Amino acid sequence: MQMQRQTENRSCVLRCCLSVLLTIALLLGMSSCKKEEQGGLTMATDAAFFPYDYVENGEIVGIDIDIVHEVARRMGERVRIENMEFDSVIAAVQSGKVDFAAAGITVSPDREKQVNFSRPYAVAQQVIIVPVHSTIAQESDLVGVRVGVQSGTTGDLYVKEHIGEPERYSNGAMAVAALKAGKVDAVVLDNLPAEKHVSHNARLKILPTPLTEEAYAIAVRKDNPQLLEAINNALDAMDKEGVLARIAAEYGEKAMPTEEQGIWASVHNNFVKDGRWRYLANGLWVTVEISFFAALIGIVLGALIGIVRSTADQTGRLKWLDYFCRLYLTVIRGTPVVVQLLIIYFVIFGSVEISKVLVAIVAFGLNSGAYVAEIIRSGIMSVDKGQMEAGRSLGLGYGYTMRSVIMPQAFKNVLPALGNEFIVLLKETSICGYIALQDLTKGGNIILSQTYDAFMPLMAVALIYLLMVVGLSHLLKKLEKRLQKNER
């Protein structure tokens, strides 16, 4: 009898494992169907750095982009651009996710340890932006005040080393928006983007003395010297022919978008003009897709682990599986989900060409599974032990009793907690921009980088998340009521 029960336990666990594998296989199949044709070169950038890298009419454009396309043309290649957070650009090159990166990247000793750099194609300075009536007049005045920077830039490093701990923002536009809102007292930014910000905003000015002078270059993976040489040869030729100077001059004359006055003018500028609402619509689809399939993985994986752990607690069996489940729960619940996402993308799948949507689904599914597992385990443990004993006394197998008697009651008991977990999962997907996915939040940031109006895009993103959460909560309440009626 004991051997029969152990066999039934293993059979139940095996079926759950197969369910997880089938779910992941389904996602892999869907991913391969959607996967874009590969070929050519892949470049990483952060398209929120006007005029070097920004989005216009749905396309990534700028000084860096024109230079890179011309370099690729001379090499007989084409370029596919990945738009991601600036913090992830160097890591994308180092891990091999992209062939090179151009995002107004300053050459520094620390970065040279991670990647190789081409010859410089532009010279920049770090400057200080302050309100026109500010008492800040020089670098020494920054000590003890709130200084905003773009996270991961040389401005960030300079302020931290010479002035104090800065307030970090995902891009320069966000930092300047914080300055305009009075959230910081000054912003340290590269001179050309800074000049563009100040040129159309009479409330801001640039202090005359720059902090540093530095060079921009293209970052290339260290084990690809042939690509580095080809890029350098192309840049040398473009410099001699005056192409680099011409591209810089063309974008130097471009003006940043001006702020339209009035609520309806702002709505038009942020959502109607150039079809910018599509960034939110496309981002919403990606968010829903990731959340839905990650929730499926979380439910299946959580149910498996919950059954293993509750079985081990109640019967003392499956000790080795229980040990690995505890280890998994400790690691997943003890580390931030953004770190897990980056590790899965840049380390685990670092040398594998794989859909970023699938990476996000797997990362969030594994994260959610850890929390769902404990929720389901608590639900199973809340069911009276007599239910299992009654099922076994009627001749039902352990697996059948767990599926047909225990799990339905456990599910009903933990439904509110599961609903909260799925709501948290939906909102956690907002970090997908770190791996160049345009989710809902990234779509709002793209609009912000074009209009430099923080209020409208962020409020729209918040409203869409709120409506999704309210809708999901409503569905869960209806499901709870239906389950309660079935009890009667």
Disulfide bonds with the S-S distance in Angstrom:
none
